[in-house]
Amino acid sequence: MKNDQSIEDYLEAIHILAVDGSDVHRAEVARRLGVSQPAVTKAVKRMCELGYVRVEGMHICLTESGAERAAGVYEKHRDIREFLLRLGVSASVAETDACRIEHVVCEETYDAIKKFIGK
């Protein structure tokens, strides 16, 4: 489970960094996640093996399957954060908790959250 959570965190970070069409570099991913560049290199290698990313020179690019998974994780994160905010949780705590919950919430609970927030 921990490995999937880590991969999802990396995919989400790459998705966010590339959302405006920008090239994504290991150093940016490392800064965003608060990890070392060697950790990013190791994760990128694993994500390449899984077919989620490809490396083009110095850039990390999401594949179609990587982009789909990353978008799904990011959407779940945003939905959970919105749910927590509506419950009155502070923005900083809602952000932190959404990062944790997005990896472990079951589909039934997530469906109820989406219904609650009107999705």
N, CA, C and O atoms as a GROMACS GRO file, in nm:
protein
  476
    1MET      N    1   0.083  -0.120   0.000
    1MET     CA    2   0.000   0.000   0.000
    1MET      C    3   0.086   0.125   0.000
    1MET      O    4   0.061   0.218  -0.076
    2LYS      N    5   0.188   0.129   0.084
    2LYS     CA    6   0.275   0.246   0.093
    2LYS      C    7   0.334   0.281  -0.043
    2LYS      O    8   0.342   0.398  -0.078
    3ASN      N    9   0.375   0.180  -0.120
    3ASN     CA   10   0.433   0.204  -0.250
    3ASN      C   11   0.332   0.271  -0.343
    3ASN      O   12   0.366   0.365  -0.414
    4ASP      N   13   0.207   0.223  -0.343
    4ASP     CA   14   0.103   0.286  -0.424
    4ASP      C   15   0.079   0.429  -0.382
    4ASP      O   16   0.060   0.517  -0.467
    5GLN      N   17   0.079   0.455  -0.252
    5GLN     CA   18   0.060   0.592  -0.203
    5GLN      C   19   0.171   0.682  -0.252
    5GLN      O   20   0.146   0.794  -0.296
    6SER      N   21   0.292   0.634  -0.245
    6SER     CA   22   0.407   0.712  -0.290
    6SER      C   23   0.398   0.740  -0.439
    6SER      O   24   0.419   0.853  -0.483
    7ILE      N   25   0.367   0.638  -0.518
    7ILE     CA   26   0.353   0.656  -0.662
    7ILE      C   27   0.243   0.756  -0.692
    7ILE      O   28   0.259   0.842  -0.778
    8GLU      N   29   0.131   0.746  -0.621
    8GLU     CA   30   0.021   0.840  -0.642
    8GLU      C   31   0.063   0.982  -0.607
    8GLU      O   32   0.025   1.077  -0.677
    9ASP      N   33   0.142   1.000  -0.501
    9ASP     CA   34   0.191   1.133  -0.466
    9ASP      C   35   0.278   1.190  -0.576
    9ASP      O   36   0.267   1.308  -0.611
   10TYR      N   37   0.366   1.107  -0.631
   10TYR     CA   38   0.452   1.153  -0.741
   10TYR      C   39   0.370   1.186  -0.865
   10TYR      O   40   0.392   1.289  -0.928
   11LEU      N   41   0.275   1.099  -0.900
   11LEU     CA   42   0.191   1.126  -1.017
   11LEU      C   43   0.113   1.255  -1.001
   11LEU      O   44   0.104   1.336  -1.094
   12GLU      N   45   0.057   1.275  -0.882
   12GLU     CA   46  -0.019   1.397  -0.857
   12GLU      C   47   0.070   1.520  -0.867
   12GLU      O   48   0.030   1.621  -0.925
   13ALA      N   49   0.191   1.513  -0.812
   13ALA     CA   50   0.284   1.626  -0.819
   13ALA      C   51   0.320   1.658  -0.964
   13ALA      O   52   0.320   1.775  -1.003
   14ILE      N   53   0.349   1.557  -1.042
   14ILE     CA   54   0.384   1.578  -1.183
   14ILE      C   55   0.265   1.637  -1.257
   14ILE      O   56   0.280   1.728  -1.338
   15HIS      N   57   0.146   1.586  -1.229
   15HIS     CA   58   0.023   1.637  -1.291
   15HIS      C   59   0.006   1.786  -1.260
   15HIS      O   60  -0.022   1.866  -1.350
   16ILE      N   61   0.022   1.823  -1.135
   16ILE     CA   62   0.004   1.962  -1.094
   16ILE      C   63   0.110   2.051  -1.160
   16ILE      O   64   0.079   2.160  -1.208
   17LEU      N   65   0.234   2.005  -1.161
   17LEU     CA   66   0.342   2.085  -1.220
   17LEU      C   67   0.328   2.100  -1.371
   17LEU      O   68   0.373   2.199  -1.428
   18ALA      N   69   0.266   2.001  -1.436
   18ALA     CA   70   0.254   2.003  -1.582
   18ALA      C   71   0.121   2.057  -1.630
   18ALA      O   72   0.098   2.065  -1.751
   19VAL      N   73   0.032   2.093  -1.538
   19VAL     CA   74  -0.105   2.127  -1.576
   19VAL      C   75  -0.113   2.243  -1.676
   19VAL      O   76  -0.206   2.246  -1.757
   20ASP      N   77  -0.021   2.334  -1.672
   20ASP     CA   78  -0.026   2.446  -1.767
   20ASP      C   79   0.063   2.420  -1.889
   20ASP      O   80   0.094   2.512  -1.965
   21GLY      N   81   0.104   2.295  -1.907
   21GLY     CA   82   0.186   2.260  -2.022
   21GLY      C   83   0.335   2.275  -1.998
   21GLY      O   84   0.415   2.257  -2.090
   22SER      N   85   0.372   2.308  -1.876
   22SER     CA   86   0.514   2.327  -1.844
   22SER      C   87   0.588   2.194  -1.845
   22SER      O   88   0.530   2.088  -1.818
   23ASP      N   89   0.717   2.201  -1.876
   23ASP     CA   90   0.802   2.084  -1.864
   23ASP      C   91   0.824   2.058  -1.715
   23ASP      O   92   0.833   2.151  -1.636
   24VAL      N   93   0.833   1.931  -1.678
   24VAL     CA   94   0.852   1.894  -1.539
   24VAL      C   95   0.991   1.835  -1.523
   24VAL      O   96   1.031   1.746  -1.599
   25HIS      N   97   1.064   1.886  -1.424
   25HIS     CA   98   1.199   1.838  -1.395
   25HIS      C   99   1.203   1.773  -1.257
   25HIS      O  100   1.121   1.804  -1.171
   26ARG      N  101   1.298   1.684  -1.238
   26ARG     CA  102   1.312   1.613  -1.111
   26ARG      C  103   1.324   1.710  -0.992
   26ARG      O  104   1.264   1.686  -0.887
   27ALA      N  105   1.398   1.817  -1.010
   27ALA     CA  106   1.419   1.912  -0.900
   27ALA      C  107   1.288   1.975  -0.855
   27ALA      O  108   1.267   1.996  -0.735
   28GLU      N  109   1.197   2.003  -0.949
   28GLU     CA  110   1.067   2.061  -0.914
   28GLU      C  111   0.982   1.962  -0.836
   28GLU      O  112   0.915   1.998  -0.739
   29VAL      N  113   0.986   1.837  -0.878
   29VAL     CA  114   0.911   1.732  -0.809
   29VAL      C  115   0.967   1.715  -0.668
   29VAL      O  116   0.892   1.704  -0.572
   30ALA      N  117   1.099   1.714  -0.656
   30ALA     CA  118   1.164   1.700  -0.526
   30ALA      C  119   1.123   1.813  -0.432
   30ALA      O  120   1.089   1.788  -0.316
   31ARG      N  121   1.124   1.936  -0.482
   31ARG     CA  122   1.084   2.051  -0.399
   31ARG      C  123   0.938   2.040  -0.356
   31ARG      O  124   0.905   2.063  -0.240
   32ARG      N  125   0.852   2.006  -0.449
   32ARG     CA  126   0.709   1.999  -0.419
   32ARG      C  127   0.678   1.894  -0.313
   32ARG      O  128   0.594   1.915  -0.226
   33LEU      N  129   0.747   1.780  -0.321
   33LEU     CA  130   0.718   1.671  -0.228
   33LEU      C  131   0.810   1.670  -0.105
   33LEU      O  132   0.788   1.593  -0.012
   34GLY      N  133   0.911   1.756  -0.106
   34GLY     CA  134   1.003   1.760   0.008
   34GLY      C  135   1.090   1.636   0.018
   34GLY      O  136   1.117   1.586   0.127
   35VAL      N  137   1.133   1.586  -0.098
   35VAL     CA  138   1.218   1.468  -0.102
   35VAL      C  139   1.346   1.502  -0.178
   35VAL      O  140   1.357   1.609  -0.238
   36SER      N  141   1.441   1.409  -0.176
   36SER     CA  142   1.567   1.430  -0.247
   36SER      C  143   1.551   1.399  -0.395
   36SER      O  144   1.459   1.327  -0.436
   37GLN      N  145   1.641   1.454  -0.476
   37GLN     CA  146   1.638   1.423  -0.619
   37GLN      C  147   1.665   1.275  -0.645
   37GLN      O  148   1.604   1.218  -0.736
   38PRO      N  149   1.756   1.209  -0.568
   38PRO     CA  150   1.772   1.065  -0.588
   38PRO      C  151   1.642   0.987  -0.561
   38PRO      O  152   1.616   0.887  -0.627
   39ALA      N  153   1.562   1.032  -0.465
   39ALA     CA  154   1.433   0.968  -0.439
   39ALA      C  155   1.341   0.983  -0.559
   39ALA      O  156   1.270   0.890  -0.596
   40VAL      N  157   1.343   1.101  -0.620
   40VAL     CA  158   1.261   1.125  -0.740
   40VAL      C  159   1.310   1.035  -0.853
   40VAL      O  160   1.229   0.976  -0.924
   41THR      N  161   1.440   1.025  -0.870
   41THR     CA  162   1.496   0.939  -0.975
   41THR      C  163   1.450   0.795  -0.957
   41THR      O  164   1.412   0.729  -1.054
   42LYS      N  165   1.452   0.746  -0.835
   42LYS     CA  166   1.408   0.609  -0.806
   42LYS      C  167   1.259   0.593  -0.838
   42LYS      O  168   1.218   0.493  -0.897
   43ALA      N  169   1.178   0.691  -0.798
   43ALA     CA  170   1.034   0.685  -0.823
   43ALA      C  171   1.006   0.694  -0.973
   43ALA      O  172   0.918   0.623  -1.023
   44VAL      N  173   1.077   0.778  -1.044
   44VAL     CA  174   1.058   0.792  -1.188
   44VAL      C  175   1.090   0.659  -1.257
   44VAL      O  176   1.018   0.617  -1.348
   45LYS      N  177   1.194   0.594  -1.214
   45LYS     CA  178   1.229   0.463  -1.271
   45LYS      C  179   1.112   0.365  -1.251
   45LYS      O  180   1.074   0.294  -1.344
   46ARG      N  181   1.058   0.362  -1.131
   46ARG     CA  182   0.946   0.271  -1.101
   46ARG      C  183   0.823   0.308  -1.184
   46ARG      O  184   0.755   0.221  -1.238
   47MET      N  185   0.794   0.439  -1.194
   47MET     CA  186   0.678   0.482  -1.273
   47MET      C  187   0.695   0.452  -1.421
   47MET      O  188   0.598   0.425  -1.491
   48CYS      N  189   0.819   0.458  -1.470
   48CYS     CA  190   0.846   0.417  -1.609
   48CYS      C  191   0.815   0.269  -1.627
   48CYS      O  192   0.754   0.229  -1.726
   49GLU      N  193   0.858   0.187  -1.531
   49GLU     CA  194   0.832   0.043  -1.537
   49GLU      C  195   0.682   0.014  -1.537
   49GLU      O  196   0.636  -0.080  -1.602
   50LEU      N  197   0.607   0.095  -1.464
   50LEU     CA  198   0.462   0.077  -1.455
   50LEU      C  199   0.388   0.137  -1.574
   50LEU      O  200   0.268   0.118  -1.590
   51GLY      N  201   0.462   0.211  -1.659
   51GLY     CA  202   0.401   0.272  -1.777
   51GLY      C  203   0.330   0.403  -1.750
   51GLY      O  204   0.250   0.448  -1.832
   52TYR      N  205   0.359   0.467  -1.636
   52TYR     CA  206   0.292   0.592  -1.600
   52TYR      C  207   0.365   0.717  -1.651
   52TYR      O  208   0.302   0.820  -1.675
   53VAL      N  209   0.497   0.708  -1.668
   53VAL     CA  210   0.573   0.823  -1.717
   53VAL      C  211   0.677   0.776  -1.818
   53VAL      O  212   0.709   0.657  -1.828
   54ARG      N  213   0.728   0.873  -1.890
   54ARG     CA  214   0.844   0.851  -1.975
   54ARG      C  215   0.935   0.971  -1.954
   54ARG      O  216   0.890   1.080  -1.918
   55VAL      N  217   1.061   0.950  -1.978
   55VAL     CA  218   1.159   1.057  -1.962
   55VAL      C  219   1.206   1.099  -2.100
   55VAL      O  220   1.248   1.016  -2.181
   56GLU      N  221   1.198   1.228  -2.125
   56GLU     CA  222   1.244   1.284  -2.251
   56GLU      C  223   1.352   1.386  -2.217
   56GLU      O  224   1.322   1.500  -2.182
   57GLY      N  225   1.478   1.344  -2.229
   57GLY     CA  226   1.588   1.430  -2.189
   57GLY      C  227   1.582   1.455  -2.041
   57GLY      O  228   1.594   1.362  -1.961
   58MET      N  229   1.564   1.580  -2.003
   58MET     CA  230   1.556   1.619  -1.862
   58MET      C  231   1.412   1.630  -1.812
   58MET      O  232   1.389   1.665  -1.697
   59HIS      N  233   1.316   1.601  -1.898
   59HIS     CA  234   1.175   1.620  -1.864
   59HIS      C  235   1.106   1.488  -1.829
   59HIS      O  236   1.136   1.383  -1.886
   60ILE      N  237   1.014   1.497  -1.734
   60ILE     CA  238   0.930   1.384  -1.698
   60ILE      C  239   0.793   1.409  -1.759
   60ILE      O  240   0.733   1.514  -1.736
   61CYS      N  241   0.744   1.314  -1.836
   61CYS     CA  242   0.616   1.329  -1.904
   61CYS      C  243   0.523   1.215  -1.862
   61CYS      O  244   0.564   1.099  -1.858
   62LEU      N  245   0.399   1.248  -1.832
   62LEU     CA  246   0.300   1.146  -1.802
   62LEU      C  247   0.257   1.077  -1.930
   62LEU      O  248   0.237   1.142  -2.033
   63THR      N  249   0.242   0.945  -1.924
   63THR     CA  250   0.184   0.871  -2.035
   63THR      C  251   0.032   0.887  -2.025
   63THR      O  252  -0.018   0.950  -1.932
   64GLU      N  253  -0.040   0.831  -2.119
   64GLU     CA  254  -0.186   0.840  -2.114
   64GLU      C  255  -0.239   0.775  -1.986
   64GLU      O  256  -0.324   0.832  -1.918
   65SER      N  257  -0.189   0.656  -1.953
   65SER     CA  258  -0.237   0.589  -1.831
   65SER      C  259  -0.192   0.664  -1.705
   65SER      O  260  -0.264   0.668  -1.606
   66GLY      N  261  -0.073   0.721  -1.710
   66GLY     CA  262  -0.024   0.799  -1.596
   66GLY      C  263  -0.107   0.925  -1.577
   66GLY      O  264  -0.138   0.963  -1.464
   67ALA      N  265  -0.142   0.990  -1.687
   67ALA     CA  266  -0.224   1.112  -1.679
   67ALA      C  267  -0.362   1.080  -1.625
   67ALA      O  268  -0.417   1.157  -1.546
   68GLU      N  269  -0.419   0.968  -1.666
   68GLU     CA  270  -0.552   0.928  -1.616
   68GLU      C  271  -0.547   0.901  -1.466
   68GLU      O  272  -0.634   0.947  -1.391
   69ARG      N  273  -0.447   0.825  -1.423
   69ARG     CA  274  -0.437   0.794  -1.279
   69ARG      C  275  -0.410   0.921  -1.199
   69ARG      O  276  -0.470   0.943  -1.094
   70ALA      N  277  -0.320   1.006  -1.248
   70ALA     CA  278  -0.286   1.130  -1.179
   70ALA      C  279  -0.408   1.221  -1.167
   70ALA      O  280  -0.433   1.279  -1.061
   71ALA      N  281  -0.483   1.234  -1.275
   71ALA     CA  282  -0.602   1.319  -1.272
   71ALA      C  283  -0.705   1.264  -1.173
   71ALA      O  284  -0.770   1.341  -1.102
   72GLY      N  285  -0.718   1.133  -1.168
   72GLY     CA  286  -0.812   1.072  -1.073
   72GLY      C  287  -0.772   1.097  -0.928
   72GLY      O  288  -0.857   1.128  -0.844
   73VAL      N  289  -0.644   1.084  -0.899
   73VAL     CA  290  -0.595   1.109  -0.763
   73VAL      C  291  -0.615   1.256  -0.728
   73VAL      O  292  -0.659   1.288  -0.617
   74TYR      N  293  -0.583   1.344  -0.821
   74TYR     CA  294  -0.596   1.488  -0.795
   74TYR      C  295  -0.742   1.528  -0.775
   74TYR      O  296  -0.773   1.610  -0.689
   75GLU      N  297  -0.832   1.469  -0.855
   75GLU     CA  298  -0.974   1.498  -0.839
   75GLU      C  299  -1.022   1.451  -0.702
   75GLU      O  300  -1.097   1.521  -0.634
   76LYS      N  301  -0.981   1.332  -0.663
   76LYS     CA  302  -1.020   1.279  -0.532
   76LYS      C  303  -0.969   1.371  -0.421
   76LYS      O  304  -1.040   1.399  -0.325
   77HIS      N  305  -0.845   1.416  -0.435
   77HIS     CA  306  -0.785   1.508  -0.337
   77HIS      C  307  -0.869   1.636  -0.326
   77HIS      O  308  -0.903   1.679  -0.215
   78ARG      N  309  -0.903   1.694  -0.440
   78ARG     CA  310  -0.982   1.819  -0.438
   78ARG      C  311  -1.120   1.797  -0.377
   78ARG      O  312  -1.168   1.880  -0.301
   79ASP      N  313  -1.183   1.684  -0.411
   79ASP     CA  314  -1.316   1.655  -0.357
   79ASP      C  315  -1.312   1.636  -0.205
   79ASP      O  316  -1.398   1.689  -0.134
   80ILE      N  317  -1.214   1.564  -0.157
   80ILE     CA  318  -1.203   1.541  -0.013
   80ILE      C  319  -1.171   1.671   0.059
   80ILE      O  320  -1.225   1.698   0.166
   81ARG      N  321  -1.083   1.752   0.000
   81ARG     CA  322  -1.051   1.882   0.060
   81ARG      C  323  -1.178   1.968   0.068
   81ARG      O  324  -1.204   2.030   0.171
   82GLU      N  325  -1.255   1.972  -0.039
   82GLU     CA  326  -1.380   2.049  -0.041
   82GLU      C  327  -1.476   1.999   0.067
   82GLU      O  328  -1.537   2.079   0.138
   83PHE      N  329  -1.490   1.869   0.079
   83PHE     CA  330  -1.575   1.808   0.181
   83PHE      C  331  -1.531   1.853   0.321
   83PHE      O  332  -1.614   1.894   0.401
   84LEU      N  333  -1.404   1.846   0.348
   84LEU     CA  334  -1.352   1.885   0.480
   84LEU      C  335  -1.373   2.034   0.506
   84LEU      O  336  -1.406   2.074   0.618
   85LEU      N  337  -1.352   2.116   0.404
   85LEU     CA  338  -1.375   2.260   0.419
   85LEU      C  339  -1.521   2.288   0.453
   85LEU      O  340  -1.550   2.373   0.537
   86ARG      N  341  -1.613   2.218   0.387
   86ARG     CA  342  -1.756   2.238   0.415
   86ARG      C  343  -1.793   2.194   0.555
   86ARG      O  344  -1.890   2.243   0.613
   87LEU      N  345  -1.716   2.101   0.610
   87LEU     CA  346  -1.741   2.058   0.748
   87LEU      C  347  -1.686   2.158   0.850
   87LEU      O  348  -1.710   2.145   0.970
   88GLY      N  349  -1.612   2.258   0.802
   88GLY     CA  350  -1.558   2.360   0.890
   88GLY      C  351  -1.413   2.340   0.928
   88GLY      O  352  -1.362   2.410   1.015
   89VAL      N  353  -1.346   2.245   0.865
   89VAL     CA  354  -1.204   2.221   0.891
   89VAL      C  355  -1.124   2.336   0.828
   89VAL      O  356  -1.158   2.383   0.720
   90SER      N  357  -1.019   2.380   0.897
   90SER     CA  358  -0.937   2.489   0.843
   90SER      C  359  -0.872   2.446   0.712
   90SER      O  360  -0.853   2.327   0.687
   91ALA      N  361  -0.838   2.543   0.630
   91ALA     CA  362  -0.782   2.515   0.498
   91ALA      C  363  -0.653   2.435   0.507
   91ALA      O  364  -0.633   2.341   0.430
   92SER      N  365  -0.565   2.470   0.598
   92SER     CA  366  -0.437   2.399   0.607
   92SER      C  367  -0.456   2.254   0.653
   92SER      O  368  -0.390   2.164   0.601
   93VAL      N  369  -0.544   2.233   0.747
   93VAL     CA  370  -0.570   2.096   0.794
   93VAL      C  371  -0.643   2.016   0.686
   93VAL      O  372  -0.613   1.898   0.665
   94ALA      N  373  -0.739   2.079   0.618
   94ALA     CA  374  -0.812   2.011   0.511
   94ALA      C  375  -0.715   1.966   0.401
   94ALA      O  376  -0.729   1.856   0.349
   95GLU      N  377  -0.620   2.050   0.368
   95GLU     CA  378  -0.520   2.015   0.265
   95GLU      C  379  -0.436   1.896   0.310
   95GLU      O  380  -0.417   1.801   0.234
   96THR      N  381  -0.385   1.903   0.432
   96THR     CA  382  -0.301   1.795   0.485
   96THR      C  383  -0.379   1.664   0.494
   96THR      O  384  -0.330   1.559   0.452
   97ASP      N  385  -0.499   1.670   0.548
   97ASP     CA  386  -0.579   1.548   0.563
   97ASP      C  387  -0.623   1.491   0.428
   97ASP      O  388  -0.627   1.369   0.412
   98ALA      N  389  -0.655   1.577   0.333
   98ALA     CA  390  -0.694   1.528   0.201
   98ALA      C  391  -0.580   1.449   0.138
   98ALA      O  392  -0.603   1.349   0.070
   99CYS      N  393  -0.456   1.494   0.159
   99CYS     CA  394  -0.339   1.422   0.107
   99CYS      C  395  -0.330   1.282   0.165
   99CYS      O  396  -0.286   1.189   0.098
  100ARG      N  397  -0.370   1.267   0.288
  100ARG     CA  398  -0.364   1.136   0.353
  100ARG      C  399  -0.484   1.049   0.315
  100ARG      O  400  -0.469   0.932   0.281
  101ILE      N  401  -0.602   1.108   0.321
  101ILE     CA  402  -0.726   1.033   0.302
  101ILE      C  403  -0.740   0.982   0.159
  101ILE      O  404  -0.794   0.874   0.137
  102GLU      N  405  -0.694   1.059   0.062
  102GLU     CA  406  -0.714   1.024  -0.080
  102GLU      C  407  -0.662   0.885  -0.114
  102GLU      O  408  -0.709   0.822  -0.209
  103HIS      N  409  -0.565   0.836  -0.038
  103HIS     CA  410  -0.504   0.707  -0.068
  103HIS      C  411  -0.576   0.589  -0.004
  103HIS      O  412  -0.560   0.475  -0.048
  104VAL      N  413  -0.655   0.615   0.099
  104VAL     CA  414  -0.710   0.503   0.176
  104VAL      C  415  -0.862   0.499   0.178
  104VAL      O  416  -0.920   0.401   0.225
  105VAL      N  417  -0.928   0.602   0.130
  105VAL     CA  418  -1.074   0.606   0.134
  105VAL      C  419  -1.132   0.500   0.040
  105VAL      O  420  -1.086   0.486  -0.074
  106CYS      N  421  -1.234   0.427   0.087
  106CYS     CA  422  -1.297   0.327   0.001
  106CYS      C  423  -1.393   0.397  -0.095
  106CYS      O  424  -1.434   0.511  -0.072
  107GLU      N  425  -1.428   0.328  -0.202
  107GLU     CA  426  -1.514   0.387  -0.306
  107GLU      C  427  -1.651   0.426  -0.251
  107GLU      O  428  -1.706   0.530  -0.290
  108GLU      N  429  -1.707   0.346  -0.162
  108GLU     CA  430  -1.838   0.379  -0.106
  108GLU      C  431  -1.834   0.512  -0.032
  108GLU      O  432  -1.923   0.596  -0.048
  109THR      N  433  -1.730   0.531   0.048
  109THR     CA  434  -1.716   0.657   0.122
  109THR      C  435  -1.690   0.773   0.026
  109THR      O  436  -1.746   0.881   0.042
  110TYR      N  437  -1.604   0.749  -0.072
  110TYR     CA  438  -1.574   0.855  -0.168
  110TYR      C  439  -1.699   0.894  -0.247
  110TYR      O  440  -1.722   1.012  -0.272
  111ASP      N  441  -1.779   0.795  -0.286
  111ASP     CA  442  -1.905   0.825  -0.355
  111ASP      C  443  -1.998   0.909  -0.268
  111ASP      O  444  -2.064   1.000  -0.318
  112ALA      N  445  -2.002   0.880  -0.138
  112ALA     CA  446  -2.085   0.959  -0.045
  112ALA      C  447  -2.032   1.101  -0.032
  112ALA      O  448  -2.110   1.196  -0.023
  113ILE      N  449  -1.900   1.117  -0.032
  113ILE     CA  450  -1.839   1.250  -0.026
  113ILE      C  451  -1.876   1.329  -0.150
  113ILE      O  452  -1.916   1.445  -0.141
  114LYS      N  453  -1.865   1.266  -0.268
  114LYS     CA  454  -1.901   1.334  -0.392
  114LYS      C  455  -2.048   1.376  -0.391
  114LYS      O  456  -2.082   1.486  -0.434
  115LYS      N  457  -2.133   1.288  -0.344
  115LYS     CA  458  -2.275   1.321  -0.337
  115LYS      C  459  -2.297   1.439  -0.243
  115LYS      O  460  -2.375   1.530  -0.274
  116PHE      N  461  -2.229   1.438  -0.130
  116PHE     CA  462  -2.241   1.546  -0.031
  116PHE      C  463  -2.202   1.681  -0.088
  116PHE      O  464  -2.268   1.782  -0.061
  117ILE      N  465  -2.095   1.683  -0.169
  117ILE     CA  466  -2.048   1.811  -0.225
  117ILE      C  467  -2.116   1.846  -0.357
  117ILE      O  468  -2.086   1.948  -0.418
  118GLY      N  469  -2.209   1.758  -0.401
  118GLY     CA  470  -2.286   1.789  -0.521
  118GLY      C  471  -2.223   1.749  -0.651
  118GLY      O  472  -2.246   1.813  -0.754
  119LYS      N  473  -2.144   1.646  -0.651
  119LYS     CA  474  -2.082   1.596  -0.776
  119LYS      C  475  -2.150   1.472  -0.823
  119LYS      O  476  -2.111   1.416  -0.926
   0.00000   0.00000   0.00000
